[in-house]
Amino acid sequence: MNQDTSVGKKSAEGQKTILVALDFSECSNAAYRKACDMLRGSIARIIALHVIDSEFVKRCVANRLGEEDKIKKSLFLNARKNLQQFVEQEKESDFKTDVVVSEGIPYLEIIRKAREFDVDVIIMGSCGRAADIERIFFGTTAEKVLRFITHPVLCIPPDTDYKG
């Protein structure tokens, strides 16, 4: 159960494709709203991506919170449901939004999916739900994406609301 493969690889000719990384934080929700705002009135496609952190799964198993397969299944089902609900609630335009849930190291998965879907731009929150100590020593997921990606990236700061 490594990924949700309901999305095709390439978008239609001339169609803009934006990957929005969502971790259900307010900052990432604002990133999705910004993508919707940018695409309003255009022929476009949003890939709403949520990454299940494989290190989190390992920590759950190590702390005997359940079996790996059951933990992954639960996380995938909940993430997909929450992502679908969020997209339906926020969607204001007629562009296409594909929901993708994958597992891995978040910044690497974001980069991998950006390449896989040949996106025009990545939009993500500048801060998410990562633990503070991890952020202090290793940087945010957004910072890691910026270090290794060749696609344009738009980072949305906290306390930014693009709705309306």
VENBEL-V335416 format. One record per helix or strand of 2 or more residues. SS is the DSSP state (2 for helix, 1 for strand). FROM is the first residue (numbers start at 1). TO is the last residue. If there is no record, write none. Layout:
SS:FROM:TO
SS:FROM:TO
This chain:
1:16:21
2:26:39
1:44:53
2:54:62
2:68:90
1:96:104
2:106:116
1:121:125
2:132:138
2:141:148
1:152:156
